[in-house]
Amino acid sequence: MADLVASQTLLDGERLFIGKFTNISDGTGETAAVKINVSTLSVNAYGRACNGVKINKIWSTTHGMEVRILWDATTDLFTWMIPQNSNYLMDFSSFGGLQNNAGAGSNGNLLFTTLDASAGDMYSIVIECIKTYADA
């Protein structure tokens, strides 16, 4: 079997992307699972494709497992950890959000890896991101 996971787009606008992500684990967990694929996000009013996101806010609830958020790159880069058995909001908006600093091979995508997952453990995470676009 595999974890029961779901991703839902709540908003994919000109400036913001908001997504909801859930997992009910069978104990296998997730490893570097793509949660935000920037190539699938809507273009801006000038037709420019989204090439990345900055994490602005994270609302989360975890039961039994930890969730690590990574920037996708040649060597994935750890950006934030949501601890086991927690319920909180992290707000990075006062300084413009967590920016991708993954370096070589970075493609702008956001990944999740779970740790210490047992059958019945779960998470529910809502992430608000500021979209970035390639220059003309």
C-alpha positions as CSV (number, residue, x, y, z in Angstrom):
1,M,0.0,0.0,0.0
2,A,1.0,3.7,0.0
3,D,0.2,6.8,2.0
4,L,-3.1,8.4,1.1
5,V,-2.1,11.9,-0.1
6,A,-4.0,14.7,-1.7
7,S,-3.1,18.1,-3.1
8,Q,-5.6,20.9,-3.7
9,T,-5.1,24.3,-5.3
10,L,-7.0,26.9,-3.3
11,L,-5.7,29.9,-5.2
12,D,-3.5,30.3,-8.3
13,G,-3.5,34.0,-9.0
14,E,-1.3,36.6,-10.5
15,R,0.7,37.1,-7.3
16,L,-0.2,34.3,-4.9
17,F,-0.4,30.5,-4.9
18,I,-2.2,28.8,-2.0
19,G,-2.2,25.0,-1.8
20,K,-3.6,22.5,0.7
21,F,-1.7,19.2,1.2
22,T,-2.8,16.2,3.2
23,N,-1.4,12.8,4.1
24,I,-2.8,9.8,6.0
25,S,0.1,7.4,6.3
26,D,0.2,3.6,6.2
27,G,3.8,3.9,7.6
28,T,5.7,4.2,4.3
29,G,5.8,8.0,4.3
30,E,6.9,10.4,1.5
31,T,10.4,11.1,0.2
32,A,11.0,14.3,-1.8
33,A,7.4,14.3,-3.1
34,V,6.7,17.2,-5.4
35,K,4.0,19.4,-3.8
36,I,4.3,22.6,-5.8
37,N,5.4,22.2,-9.4
38,V,5.9,25.8,-10.6
39,S,5.7,24.8,-14.3
40,T,2.0,24.0,-13.8
41,L,1.1,27.3,-12.2
42,S,-0.8,29.9,-14.2
43,V,1.1,32.6,-16.2
44,N,1.0,36.3,-15.3
45,A,-0.8,39.0,-17.2
46,Y,2.2,39.4,-19.5
47,G,2.2,35.7,-20.4
48,R,5.4,35.0,-18.4
49,A,5.6,31.5,-16.8
50,C,6.1,31.2,-13.0
51,N,9.6,30.1,-12.3
52,G,9.5,29.8,-8.5
53,V,7.8,30.6,-5.3
54,K,8.6,32.3,-1.9
55,I,7.0,30.7,1.1
56,N,4.9,33.4,2.7
57,K,2.9,31.5,5.3
58,I,2.4,27.9,6.5
59,W,-0.6,26.7,8.5
60,S,-0.2,23.1,9.6
61,T,-1.4,20.2,11.8
62,T,0.7,17.1,12.2
63,H,-0.1,13.9,14.1
64,G,2.8,11.5,14.7
65,M,5.0,12.5,11.8
66,E,7.4,15.3,11.0
67,V,7.4,17.0,7.6
68,R,10.5,18.5,6.0
69,I,10.0,21.1,3.2
70,L,12.7,21.1,0.6
71,W,13.6,23.2,-2.5
72,D,14.0,21.0,-5.5
73,A,17.6,21.1,-6.9
74,T,20.5,18.8,-7.9
75,T,20.9,18.4,-4.2
76,D,17.5,19.2,-2.6
77,L,17.9,21.9,0.0
78,F,16.1,21.8,3.4
79,T,14.1,24.9,4.0
80,W,11.7,24.3,6.9
81,M,10.6,21.6,9.3
82,I,7.1,21.1,10.7
83,P,7.5,19.1,13.9
84,Q,5.5,16.0,15.0
85,N,2.2,16.6,16.9
86,S,2.0,20.3,16.2
87,N,-0.6,22.8,15.2
88,Y,0.6,26.2,14.2
89,L,1.0,29.1,11.8
90,M,4.4,30.3,10.6
91,D,4.3,33.8,9.0
92,F,7.3,34.9,7.0
93,S,5.5,37.9,5.3
94,S,7.3,40.6,7.4
95,F,10.5,40.0,5.4
96,G,9.0,38.9,2.0
97,G,8.9,35.1,2.6
98,L,11.4,32.3,2.5
99,Q,13.3,32.6,-0.7
100,N,14.7,29.7,-2.7
101,N,18.5,29.5,-2.2
102,A,18.9,25.9,-3.5
103,G,21.7,26.7,-6.0
104,A,22.7,24.3,-8.8
105,G,19.8,22.5,-10.6
106,S,17.2,24.5,-8.8
107,N,13.9,24.4,-10.7
108,G,11.6,26.4,-8.2
109,N,9.6,23.4,-7.1
110,L,8.7,22.6,-3.5
111,L,9.0,19.0,-2.0
112,F,7.9,17.3,1.1
113,T,9.7,14.5,3.0
114,T,8.1,12.8,6.0
115,L,9.9,11.2,8.9
116,D,8.9,8.9,11.7
117,A,5.6,8.0,9.9
118,S,3.6,5.1,11.4
119,A,0.2,3.8,10.2
120,G,-2.5,6.3,11.0
121,D,-0.2,9.3,11.3
122,M,-1.2,12.4,9.3
123,Y,-0.6,15.9,8.3
124,S,-2.7,18.8,6.9
125,I,-0.7,21.7,5.5
126,V,-1.8,24.9,3.8
127,I,1.0,27.0,2.2
128,E,0.7,30.5,0.9
129,C,3.4,31.4,-1.7
130,I,4.4,34.5,-3.6
131,K,5.0,33.6,-7.2
132,T,8.1,34.7,-9.1
133,Y,8.4,35.1,-12.9
134,A,11.3,35.0,-15.4
135,D,12.4,38.4,-16.7
136,A,11.5,39.2,-20.2
